[in-house]
Amino acid sequence: MKVTNYVFLVGYLVGAIGNLLSQMNPDCGAALTTFVVATQLGIPPYEFIDEEDNPAGFDIALACELGKRLDFESLMIKHGNANDPRTLNEGNATIMISALNEITPLALSSQALVKYADFSFSLLFKGKNPERVTAENALGMLLADNARIGVIENSNEARILDLFMGITIINYPDVEAACKALNEDEIHALFSSSVIVNAAGIQDAELTALDDVVLPPGPIFDPYRTIGLGIAISFKCRQLYTKIKGVLNDMVEDGTYESLAIAHNVPVTFTPVDLSFSENASLEKCIPPIGCGV
């Protein structure tokens, strides 16, 4: 299924996600306004459309819990490019959440960020993994074979492969489209995060994952070795940034973060890296205090 321009409004106490999270945190507090979250649906298990045509996944559950603890009344999920600073700067969303490892200070012009998970790369093949291909030599072997590699658009995997001469990169709007292309032999492999690749492999027994793919040595690859998934907030929204960091830390301490991660089969690790405002960031405060972008 190709997802285009979906907008969802989710009440916190309605539906399966709302019921689950209300049990974890029944005291929602005073409702303020709508929590608008921009994300790129079609990337299970992080963010996707379920069989009932509702947004689902770890990032959606995380957004629900964040919004509740920040006392928002409802949650709106906007499908689109969760890597475009204009989404925040033009007031189209309160925050952006990415499952594609692309939310970085460089990508978002040093806006406020919160890193919330660790990351590793994998390749997905049709059938068995190619002979002689290992996690250590996989990218080099594919380069030697002039392979066609699929990636999810707006992802760092595309930027990594751009550093190779000889690999043909084909972008797909979501994981489903990439797996379809792999099954139809349009590409030799899909290159994405280990969580995304393994989730796709579970859904299709004909596909096999090669985990923990090692990037080649060299400084040009260094920026991609340790970057994690993240939440982006407009650099204008200092109060919101501080509140979200505090709420995430609370979720880690009380076990909610781990429970959500386990339920959605994503890493339970949380890396509290402070990727906060640049020195030249605006000191403008949000009015109302946590209503930025709404």
SEKE-638980 format. One record per residue: x, z, y of N, C-alpha, C, O in turn; residue in one letter. Coordinates in pm, whole numbers, plus 32768, in hexadecimal, padded with zeros to 4 digits. Each point is the difference from the previous one (the first is absolute). Layout:
XZYXZYXZYXZYA/...
! end
This chain:
805480007F887FAC8000807880578000807C80598054800CM/7F8F7F52804F80497FFC807D7FB3804F80697F897FE88017K/80BB807580287FC08057806280217FCE808C80757FEF8021V/7F267FF8803180197FD180877FA7804980637F8680057FF1T/80BB803380757FB9803980737F9580667FDA7F937FFF8038N/808C80577F6A7FA3806A7FDC800980728064806E8025802BY/7F2280137FFA7FFC807A804F7FA0805F7FBA7F8D7FDB7FE6V/809F809E7FFC7FAF80607FB87FF1807E8053805F802D8040F/7F2A800C7FBE7FE78081803F7FDC80617F907F9E7FEB7FBAL/80B1807E80377FF0805B7F8F7FE0808B8035804E8036804EV/7F4180047F8A7FE2808B8021804A805C7FA280087FE37F89G/802F808980A9805680547FAD7FB580477F91803B801E7F98Y/7F467FFE807C7FB7804A7F9A7FA77FA57FAE7FA4802F7FBDL/80757F4E80487FB17F9F7FB5805E7FB07FA880697FD4802DV/7F7180197F5480507FAD7FA7806580517FB280158077801AG/802A7F467F84805A80457FA48078803B8047802580737FE5A/80197F4080768076803480457FD980778056804580668000I/7F4D7F8C80497FD5806E80557FE2807D7FB18025806E8029G/7F997F837F637FDF80747FAE807F80437FCB800B807A8001N/80547F347FD1807C80377FCB804A804F806B802D80707FE9L/7FE17F53808D804E804080687FB78076803E803F805E802FL/7F3B7F9E7FD37FB7807180378012807B7FA77FFB80718031S/801A7F797F4C801B80707FA8808A803B801D801480797FF7Q/804C7F30802C80868031801E800380498086804A80618011M/7F667F71804D8002803980867F72800380367FDC7FAC8053N/7FD180B47F807F717FFD80207FE2801980937F987FD48031P/80BF807380167FE6801E808C80367F8F805680767FFF8024D/7F347FA17FFE802D7F89804A8015801C809480437FB18042C/7F8880BA7FF28011801D808E7FA27FAE80567FAD7FB67FCCG/805F805780B57FA97FB9805E80237F6C800380757FDC800BA/7F267FCF7FEC80157F6F800280207FD3808E7FC2802D8060A/809F7F797FAC80267FCE80837FD67F6F80137FB17FE18059L/80847FC67F537FE67F71801280287FB77F818015803F7F99T/7FF57F3E806D80237FAF7F8B80977FEE7FF680427FDF8062T/7FF380367F28808E7FEF7FE280137F707FCF7FD67FE07F91F/80687FCB80BF800E7F727FE0808B7FE87FC6806580158043V/7F9F7FBE7F3F807E7FEE7FB880107F6D7FDB7FAC7FC67FBBV/80C07FFD8075801F7F757FDD805C7FFE7F87806380497FFBA/7F7B7F657FA480527FF67F877FEC7F767FC47FA67FB68029T/80AC80277F767FFA7F7C7FC27FC8800E7F74804B801B7FA2Q/7F337FD3804E7FBE80117F80802D7F937F9E802F7F968027L/7FC180887F58802B7FA37F99808580257FC280407FAD7FBFG/7FEC80D280558081802E7FCE7FEB807C7FA98029806D8029I/7F997F877F617FEF80767FAB808780327FCD805B7FB07FEBP/7FB380D480007F9A806980087FF68042808A7FC08068800DP/807E7F5C80588001803F80847F827FE480507FC2805C8035Y/80187F267FD47F8E7FDB80547FC37F7E7FCB80447F997FFCE/7F3E806D7FDD7FC17F8C7FC37F69800F80067FCD8066802FF/7FEB7F357FA17F6F80047FF97FD880187F6F802C7FB87FA7I/7F8280AD80417FDB80207F777F8C7FA97FD07FD27FA78048D/7FFF80727F3E7F987FAD7FC47F7B8009804A7FAC7FA77FF3E/804180C3805A7F85800F804E80127FD080907FAD801C8056E/80C07F9A7FC2801C7FC48083801B8069806B7FDF7FEB8075D/805D80857F6380248069805E8098800D800780457FE27F9EN/7FF1804A80D3809080178008802780747FA67FB880637FF7P/80BA7F917FC7802C80677FA2809880027FFE80427FA98039A/7FF580BD7F848090800B7FF18039807980457FBA80488048G/80C77FCE7FA28043807780377FFB800380987FE18068803AF/803E7F28800780027FFF80927F76801E803A7FF580418068D/7FA27F907F557F78801A80307FE080957FF27FC8803D805AI/805C7FFC7F317FE9808F7FEC8052805380627FD080658034A/80AC7F6F7FE68054804680607FC37FFA808C7FFF80638048L/7FCE7F277FDD7FC17FF180837F848059800B7FE9803D8069A/7FC97FCB7F2C7F8A8058800080278091801A7FC480448053C/80A27FE97F658029808C800E803C801A808A7FE78069803CE/80687F397FF78037801080877F8F800A8067800180598055L/7FA07F4C7FA27F92800080607FAF80807FFC7FD880338068G/801080007F217FB4807C7FF3804B8075803D7FC680508049K/80BA7FB97F9A804E8071803480187FF58096801D80648042R/7FD67F247FF3800A7FEE80917F77800980437FF47FEE8079L/7FA580307F377F78801780317FBA7F8380327FA880098057D/807C7F837F757FB27F88801D7F8280037FA97FFF80397F94F/7F977F88809E7F8180007FB97FFA7F967F937FC580177F97E/80787F7780827FF77F917FA180817FB180028054800F8059S/7FB97F9C7F4380797FAF7FEE7FDB7F6D7FFE7FA57FD77FB8L/80A17FD980977FEF7F6F7FFB80827FC27FCF806A80188038M/7F8D7F977F5D80737FB97FCA7FFB7F7080317F9E7FBA7FEAI/80CD801B8059800A7F76802F80697FB67FAF8074802A7FF9K/7F637F697FC9805D7FAF7FB280477F9D805C7FC07FBB8050H/80C5803E7FA5804C7FA38051809480187FEF802A803C7F9DG/80247F9680C2809080107FFC8025808B80337FF6801C8077N/8034803B7F2D80248089802680918007802D804380657FEDA/7FED7F30804F808A7FFA803080077FC5808C806A7FD4802CN/7F26802A80197FF97FC080847FEB806B806B7F96803E8003D/80CC7FD980547FF3806980677F857FEF80577FCD80628035P/80037F237FDC7F8B7FEA80557F8580467FCA7FA68024804CR/80557FF07F307F8E80467FC57FEF808A803E7F90802D8017T/80E0801680027FFD8084803E7FFE7FF780987FB180458041L/80A47F687FF680117FFD80927F847FCE80487FE880248073N/7FC97F877F4A7F867FCC803F7F8580517FDA7F8F7FD9801EE/808680997F9F7F92805A7FE37FA57FD57F8F7F8D802A7FFCG/80A57F827FA77FAC7FD27F937FFF805E7F897FAE7FF07FA5N/80AA8073805A800480617F93804180808030804F7FFF805FA/7F90806F7F5F803D8080801F808C80077FC4805F802A8043T/7FAD7FAD7F3E80817FFD7FBA80047F847FA87F9A7FC07FE8I/80DE801F7FE780117F9A7F99804380407F88805C8050800FM/7F757F8D7F79803E802F7F84802B7F877FB07FB37FA17FEFI/80C980627FDF80357F8D7FB7802680267F728039806A7FE8S/7FA87F3D7FB9802E800E7F7680707F9F7FE1802A7FF47F8DA/80097FC780DA805F7F947FE8808C801E803580537FA68008L/7FC780D6801D80888027802480307FC0808180797FF88018N/7F2A7FD8803D802D7FBA80777FF18050808080297FD0806AE/7F9E80A77F917FF2804F807A80848044801E802380657FC4I/80277F63809B808380318027800B7FFF80977FB47FB98042T/80A880957FF780127FFC809280217F7480317FD27FD8806CP/807D7FDC7F4780257F7A80297F857FA680057FEE7FB3805FL/7FBE80567F3B7F8A7FA97FF97F9B8022806C7FB87FA88030A/804180D87FF67F98802C805D8038802D80867FC1804F8046L/80B37F7E7FDF8039801A8084800E8095801D7FDF802E806ES/8051801D7F30801E808E80107F868052802480098060804ES/7F847F7C7F7B7F8B80538015800480787FA2805680097FA8Q/7F4E8053806B7FFB80777FAE7FDF7FDD7F707FA87FAE7FE6A/80A0808F7FBD7FEC7FE47F73800980807FAE8042805F8029L/7F7E7FA17F66800D806C7FA0801C7FC07F797FB07FB07FD0V/80C080727FF380227FCA7F7D7FC2805A7F95801580798002K/7F9D7F4D7FA27FB780577FA580197FE97F6C7FC180437FAFY/80977F62802980197FF07F7180847FB97FE9802E7FB38054A/800F80677F3980797FB97FDA7FDB7F787FC57F8B7FE07FEED/80DC7FD07FF57FE67F747FE3806B7FC77FA580758026800BF/7F657F807F9B80607FB27FB17FC47F777FE67F877FEE800DS/80CD7FB27FCF7FD47F767FEE7FF77FDC7F6C804980377FADF/7F5C7F6B80337FF37FCD7F787FDD7F6C80047FD27FCC8066S/80437FF27F297FD77F757FED7F987FFB7F918008804B7F9FL/7F977F5D80707F987FED7F9B800D7F737FC87FFF7F9F804BL/800D80587F3080107F7F7FBD7F887FE47FA77FBA805C7FD5F/802F7F25800F7F9D7FD97F9D804180067F7780697FC57FE9K/7F5780837FBA803A80117F7C8073806380047FFF805D8050G/80647F8F7F5B8073805A7FFA805F7FE5807580017F938039K/804D80D37FE880677FEB806680657F987FD080207FFD7F89N/80117FAE80D080627F9A7FD7807B803E7FC0802A806E8025P/800F7F4B7F7C807980307FBD8073800E8065800C7FB1805DE/804580B27F8D8077801C80507FE08032808D805C801C804ER/7F247FF17FD37FDB803280857FED80977FF97FAF80317FB1V/809B801780A17FF5809280077FDE8029808F80017FAE805BT/7FE180D27FB67FE28031808680767FED805D7FEF7FEB8078A/808A801C7F5080797FF58052801D7F70802B80347FEA806DE/7FAC7FB37F3E80267F7680217F897FA5801D80127F888014N/7F7480AF7FEE7F877FAD80047FFE7FA180777FE77F887FEEA/803280A9808A7FF67FAA8075806C7F957FFE7FE87F8E8029L/808F80957FA9806A7F9C7FF57FE07F957F99801B7F8B8017G/7FAA809C7F787FDB7FA07F997F937FA2803280047F887FE5M/7F9B80AE80637F957FAC803580367F9F80697FD27F8F800AL/808F809F804380407FA9806280467F8C7FB97FF67F8D802BL/805280927F6980487F987FB67FA17F9A7FC380247F8B7FEEA/7F6380A17FF27F9E7FA67FC17FA87FB880667FA37FB87FD9D/8078805B80A97FAC7FC480697F6C80227FEA7FA97FA88006N/803D80D67FE17F7A802C7FDA7FA07FFE8076802780078074A/7F597FF17F6A7F93801080607FC9808E7FF07FCF80237F95R/803A802C80D47FDA808D7FF97F8A8019805E80037FD98075I/7F9780687F577F8D80248050801180898040803A805B7FC4G/7F947FB480B57FFE808080467F79800F80447FB87F9E8013V/802680DC80127F878019804D80227FEE8093806480368030I/7F4A7F7F8017801F7FE4808C8009808080527FBD80637FE2E/80967F9A8084801D807180598056806C7FBF800A806E8035N/80337F747F59804D80667FB980957FF1801A80307F958026S/801980D87FC380917FFC800D80417FAF7F9180707FD18010N/7F4B801E7F7F80397FAF7F95801C7F72802E80647FC47FD9E/7F448006807B80177F798036807D7FFF8057804E7FA17FFCA/7FC680C980528076800780568080800D7FAD80677FC88024R/7F9080807F6F8074800E7FA780257F797FC480757FD88002I/7F287FE17FCA801D7F807FBF802E7F97806580467FA17FDCL/7F93807080A280307FA4806880988004800E803D7FA38034D/7FFF80CA7F9E8091800F800A80497FB37F93807B7FF68002L/7F3A7FD37F9F803B7FB17F947FEE7F6B801F7F977FD78032F/80CD7FDB7FB07FF57F6F800B7FEA7FC87F748056800F7FA9M/7F397FB080427FE87FC47F7D7F8280327FBC7FD17FC07FA2G/7FF880B0808C7F8280317FC97F8D7FCE80578002800F807AI/7F9C7FB57F477F897FD280487F9C807380077FD880377F99T/7FFF7FED80E07FA5807180157F747FCA80197FEC7FA98055I/7FB2808C7F627F757FD980137FAF807E801F7FFE805E7FB0I/7FC07FA380C37FB28074802C7F707FF77FCD7FC47F947FFDN/800680DF7FDB7F7580087FD27FB8806E804E803E80638027Y/7F407F8C7FF07FB7806280527FEB80867FBC7FEE80658044P/80147F9D7F377FEA807D7FB8803B7FF57F7480307F967FD8D/7FCD80D87FDF803C80057F7B7FB57FA77F9F803E7FBF7FABV/7F3F803C805F7FB17FAE7FA480277F6D800980107FBE7F9AE/8001801080DF80277F748012808B7FE67FC880197F987FC5A/804280C8804E80897FEF7FCE800280007F6780487FB07FC4A/7F6B80A87FFE7FFC80057F6D7FBF7F827FC6802A7FD17F97C/7F737FFB80AC7FC37F827FD580677F8F800280077FB07FA4K/8048804B80C780687F9A800A806980117F9380337F9E7FCBA/7FED80DF80158062801B7F977FCB7FD27F78804A7FC37FB3L/7F3A805A80307FC57FD57F817FF47F697FF580017FC97F92N/7FF37FF480DF7FF37F6E800180867FBB801480067F878018E/806780C67FDF80897FCB800680227FC0808680587FAA8007D/7F64807F806380247FD08085807E8046803380497FC98052E/7FCF80B07F7D8077804C8024804080377F817FBF800B7F98I/80C180178071804680397F8E7FEF80977FF78007803A7F93H/7FE2800780DF7FF3809280017FBF802C80827FFE7FB78063A/7FCC80C37F9C7FCE804380788061807180208022804F7FA9L/80097FB880D5805D8067802E7FB5805E805D7FD07FD68069F/802680AA7F6F7FB7806180538030808C7FDC806680107FBCS/7F51805580738027808A7FE07FE2801E7F6F7FAA7FC07FC2S/809D80A180067FED80237F747F72802F7FE47FC87FE07F97S/7FFD806A80C57F7780317FEC7F9E7F8B7FFB7FAA7FFB7FA8V/80637FA880B57FA57F8D800580127FA67F867F9E7FD37FC5I/80DF80148016801C7FAA7F8D7FCA803D7F7F7FC37FBA7FAFV/805480C7803D7FD1803E7F847F69800A7FFA7FC67FF67F94N/7FF9801E80DE7F6E800080027FCB7F777FD77F9D7FF77FB7A/80A47F9F80787FD67F797FDA80187FE77F6B7FAE7FC07FBEA/80C18074800D801D7FEF7F727F9C80477FA77FE17FD07F93G/7FEC80A3809B7F9B80487FB37F7E7FB07FFA7FBB80017F9AI/80257FBA80D27F857FB2800580077F817FAD7F997FCC7FD6Q/80DE8001801280117F817FB8806F80107F99807680068024D/7F6480017F5D806180197F9580617F8C7FED806580107FBCA/7F7E7F7C807D80597F8C7FF48078800A805E805E7FB17FF5E/7F9F80AD80678069800E8063805880787FE17FCF80677FD1L/80B37F8B8048806180697FDE80538023807B80307FA88047T/7FE280D97FD0804B803080758091801A7FDD802080307F93A/80387FAF80CA808D80277FFA80158060807580027FD58074L/800F80AB7F6E800080678067808A8018803C80677FDB7FC7D/7F97806680AE80788030804580677F928015807780117FE4D/7F597F7E804E80597F90801E8063802A806D7FDA80398066V/80A57FAA7F82806B802B805A801D7F92806680157F8C7FDCV/7FEE809A80A380267FA1806780977FEB7FFD804A805D7FDEL/7FE57F2C804580907FE780008049805A80637FC28033805EP/80C07FE17F90804C804E8061800D7FB380837FEF7F868004P/802F80C2806680147FBF80817FA9803B806B7F8F802A7FE5G/80A37FDA80967FB68040806E7F7D7FBB80247FA780418036P/804B7F3D7FAD7F847FBC80267F8980337FAE7F8D7FF3802AI/808F80477F617F9480357FAD7FEA809580167F9C80377FD1F/80BF800C80757FF78091800F7F7E802F80407FCC80687FD6D/7FFC7F52808E7F838031803D7F8B80087F9F7F9D8043801CP/806E7F787F717F8F7FFB7FA38010805F7F8A7FAA80037FA8Y/80C1804A8054801A80537F8A7FB2808380007FDF80337F96R/8003800380DE7FC6808680057F80800880527FC7806C800ET/800B7F2580297F86800380517F8980217FA77FF77FD07F8FI/7FAD808180A37F8A80247FB27F827FCD803F80017FC7806DG/7F92804D7F4D7F7D7FDF80367FE480598078804380668012L/7F5C7F75803E7FEE805280767F7D7FEF80497FAE7FA97FE0G/804180AE80837F8E7FFE805B80367FE5808B805F8042802BI/7F677F60801B802B7FE080887F97802E80647F877FF37FE9A/80A8804380867FAB8034806A80377FCB8083807A7FF78011I/7F317FE6804C802D7FCD8080805E806380447FEA80797FFBS/807F7F5380458060805880427FBF804E8073803A80618030F/7F507F767FFC7FBA8048806A7FBE80807FCC7FDF805A804EK/800E7FAE7F307FAD806A7FC8805480737FCA800480177F87C/803F802F80D08058806D7FD57FB380707FBA802D80347F9BR/7F617FEF809B7FB3806E7FC47FD07FDB7F75800780517FA3Q/7FC87F34804E7FD17FD47F7D80747FFC7F9D7FF180297F8DL/80827FA7809F80767FFB7FAA8024808B7FCE801980137F89Y/7FEB804D80D18022808A7FDA7F9A80397FA0802480437F9FT/7F5C7FA2807A7F9680347FAA80087FC47F747FF080477F9CK/80287F35805B80067FC07F7C807880337FB17FF580187F88I/807D7FF880BA807380397FBA7FE0808A7FC9802380217F8FK/7F9A803080C27FDC80867FD47F9E7FFF7F8D800E804E7FA1G/7F8E7F5A80667F9C7FF77F9580417FD17F7D7FE280367F96V/80777F68807280457FD17F87805280707FC1800080117F86L/8046803B80CD804E80707FCA7FA580687FBF802280377F98N/7F6A7FE280A57FA0805E7FC57FCF7FCB7F797FF1804D7FA1D/7FF57F3080577FD07FC57F838068800B7F927FDD80137F8BM/80A27FE1809A806A80117F9D800780917FD0800A801A7F89V/7FF0804380D6800D808E7FDD7F8B80337FAD801380527FA6E/7F727F7F80767F8D80347FB57FE17FAF7F827FA0801E7FB9D/80B27F7B802B7FF17FB47F847FA27F8A80077FF37FB67F9EG/7FCA803580D47FA27F91800A80467F797FF57FCF7FA57FBDT/80A4804F808580497F817FFB80247FDC7F707FED7F8E7FD5Y/804780D37FE280267FE67F747F867FDC7FAC80077FA77FACE/7F89809F806A7F867FE37FB37FCF7F7380187FDA7FBA7FA2S/8027801A80DC7FD57F77801F80607F9A7FC47FD57F997FCCL/80AC8084803B80647FA37FCA7FF07FF17F6A80047F907FCCA/7FEC80DE7FEE7FEF7FFB7F6E7F807FB67FDC7FFF7FB07FA2I/7F96806B80A77F807FC07FE380077F6880107FB67FB87FBDA/80A48018809A80097F70801A807F7FC37FC6801E7F8B8019H/802D80C47F9980767FCE7FB980687FC7805F80357F937FEAN/7FE980B98080806B7FDB805D8063807380057FE0806E7FD2V/80997F7D80648063806C80047FCC807C80487FBA7FF68064P/8069807E7F677FD2807D803C80608032806A7FE480638044V/808D7F5A7FCB8064802E80617FD17FE8808E7FBA7F9F801DT/806D80BB803A7FE47FF1808F80828018804A804080677FEEF/7FE87F3A8065807D800B804A7FE0801480947FDB7FA08044T/803280DA7FEF7FDA801B808B80697FCF8064803D80508047P/7FD77F2E7FBD80607FC5805D7FC17FF480897F8F7FCF800DV/80B8805C805A7FCC7FF98088802C7F7C803E806F7FF58035D/7F3B7FA77FC4801B7F7F803E7FAE7FF880807FAE7FA58012L/806980B980477FA68011807080227FA28073803B7F967FEBS/7FA08090808C7FFF7FA88073808C7FDB802F805D80507FF5F/7FAF7F388040807E7FD9803E8010804C80837FA080388034S/80DA7FC98001801A804B807B7FAF7FCA80757FE2804A805EE/7FFB7F377F9E7FB87FC3806F7F697FFD7FEA7FB77FC0804CN/801B80857F4C7F717FFD7FE17FB08042806F8030805A8045A/7F567F787FCA7FA8803680677FDD80917FE37FEE80257F8CS/8007802B80DC7FD6808B7FF27F6A800F80107FCB806F7FFEL/7FF07F2080117F70800480157FB980447F8B801F7FE47F8CE/7F85807580927FB580457F987F7C7FBA7FE77FCD7FB78056K/7FFD80607F357F827FBF7FDB7F8B804E803A8004807B8008C/7F957F3E80207F85803E80307F8B7FC07FB67FE97F888013I/7FCD80C17F988013808D7FDE807F80167FB0803E7F9E7FD5P/7FED80E080168084801B7FC880217FB67F8080717FD27FF2P/7F3180217FAE80217FB97F867FA27F8A7FED7FD97FDF7F90I/80047FE080DE7FA77F8E7FF780447F7C801D7FBD7FA08024G/80C780597FCD80497F8680227FCE7F8A7FAF7FED800A7F87C/7FFC7F8780BC7FE07F847FBB7F717FF47FD37FDC7F9A7FC6G/7FD280C880527F757FFB7FD37FA77FCE80707F877FF47FEEV/
! end
